[in-house]
């Protein structure tokens, strides 16, 4: 079709076009590849810092290493709170392969009810990442562990894992002293350093566990691990080991505590025993208790409601928070105030016709003994717990001086060192009443306060502290529960210790002690039923706190009243008188007469503490019942 | 006698010399550059594959096959290639139609054709060769530069297969196939006025294209424009690949030491994103070596095409090598975050069989047109 020359010409022209264009293309190619090179320079040189940070953040994960919680011991190094390994069953889906078949076998091996199968299947899917263990069952029994071990080859991906769980061997006996740990709540997070708790599941909620949370918890460690994109840890880069929490030794004697709990025998009440010289709390019993182990892993709603709605309020720490009128137990303190203020001398007497009347007032303030004790001096007034004598003293002292002096014994203040949630009670005063009720103080109210009634409220811990201060002849030591924290001993002197009580004449203490001894051993002593066969010198004082206010001429009749309106039985004591080793306060709610109900308990506690190991707690209980019967027959009162 | 011997010797020596590469129909420089690239690529692949020799082994076997295909194709004279262009084009187009009707679904697209028990392959890959062959064959018989009618015919030839591939949907391949056709037309001397006109039309068509895209395709464009908008979803790939490259720095973290690659933060690290592994582990130095390697291949390719004896050879060779460049640019541009994510592998480095075979078959054609010009059969 075309001539050869044309073809040749065409070919030359085409060649020229092609060459021009291909040179252009070669330049373009160079420019664009250089552009990519420039992009790489930008990313790899100029933005290198940004990207190296980003890639490190990608690959590293910081994992907290929780510290082991410190243990709690009693004064003889018996364990009160420990970390018990519990065994959980976990499954790793990635390793299990056929999960539902594995779970079928598990149900068969552990002989679980068939409906558990669905639950286990559901739990196996709880973890998003298939290589992380999902919790199937917790707190395995030894038999279950054994059954799983034998059949391990049939259960791929299934593992038994140990976890430390707080355990309180004494349970309800120690529940209020120790408190308990529980899962960290939103509220808890407000008060903790979250980074220190990153790997911790439990935190002290009440009691010692709460008060010494920082010491018991320790410091968390961390480890940095390299992870892949799916979050699986591949290797550890470095680690800072955790510092375990400190062990805490308490001043509590587990045996004495146990005895106190058994003596209360499920009745509502509290016993607090203190070593006067050191302020060490030897026993602090609140009854009824509760099993604090229930709270560790999370108590179920039904059990919690049962505890909370229990009329006996087992969750309530009566020893440190329960507020009771201290009643006649305050009479020795009142006597010391009267002596110090110069309102009485040991030999001054008051005539008791069975009641006391304020000048120009017809109202009769009754002595507990209707027909009166006749003429009473200070010694006898304490021994027989005469009310009229102290009505007279209180009236002459006036509420201001009375309140001020009783505060020196710790009433109205919480002077405890480390008792979590301890209450300050209430020491009424003129100012208090104006502020609280907007009313003036009536002279009649001073009389009630003078015998530890009226507005006056004190906790068993405060009562025990006051009697310890008395036994110390006014010297103060703050009551405390910790004896040793880690390597550090906790011993007086403590900061913020109240001023000691000084009496003008130091001999007055002896006179008061003598009167208190006669409470136990004198022919008229209100506590004489509990004071039989004493092998040491015991000073005691009974108290009966009115719950129900009687009308002018009514006679208290225990049988007719509802049990909850019965008087509270109180008893305070210390021994031996010449070298006090133990001071104690016993409260039995609605127990009736203090000397009859609370006195024998105090006596048993002192016997157990002071006498060589001949009384087992069983014998002590028997002895107590015997004494109660005797007390019944004697019919002592306050 | 002696003179005769000498003449014979000189002739045979010349013959022998030319036999070395000319008769083998191979280009030693191109071959060396390709082997360097492939060898380096296998080293990176070993690291990207997580130290499993399996990937490298199977990739190396495929390359052996691919190089054999290349050498075989290099033996055909351009005339033979030209003669079979139309048949090849028709066959592949039919296969594309078959894919549309009875193809195998995978990953939301219909790209594979299965002949049961024999082979599963993507006809669209073959079109990458068939398209430049056909357009070059067509234009080589026309007077150049091409007239309007020729251009219309060329675009008509491109339209059907590209539409079929785009419908699979496989936008990346559709683009590469059309680009390979367009390059032929451009090299044939398409007038600049026409190019400007098409550019303007293309810009105008952008919105139209946007509204006809699949959701995932739109997502890709959006992700490209702002990868941080969805860092855990579709932006993940780009963020992680940029992090990998950027954290490599000047010298890189060392072979098999790249945390982004080895800890599986980098997705598709042995296929489309393999260049990020290189950037992380060998740094800027490794990157520049790679780019240099590609530059050498492309420049040598353009030179070889220019040396072709006839127009068909020049157009075919030029188009093939420029399409190869587009591969390189689109892949590295995507991984380094200057282009949107398009499923284009890094040629001769990314793991994957079909693409390597097609590419090296293309290089075989390039060598054919370069080496056959002195002894074109008559």
Interface residues (C-beta under 8 A of the other chain):
Chain A: X10 X11 X13 X14 X15 X17 X18 X19 X21 X22 X25 X26 X29 X30 X32 X33 X36 X37 X39 X40 X41 X43 X44 X45 X47 X48 X50 X51 X52 X54 X55 X56 X58 X59 X226 X227 X228 X229 X230 X234
Chain B: X143 X144 X145 X186 X187 X188 X189 X240 X242 X243 X244 X245 X246 X247 X248 X249 X250 X259 X260 X263 X264 X265 X279 X283 X284 X287 X288 X291 X294 X295 X298 X299 X302 X305 X306 X310 X311 X314 X315 X318 X322 X325 X328 X329 X332 X333 X336 X338
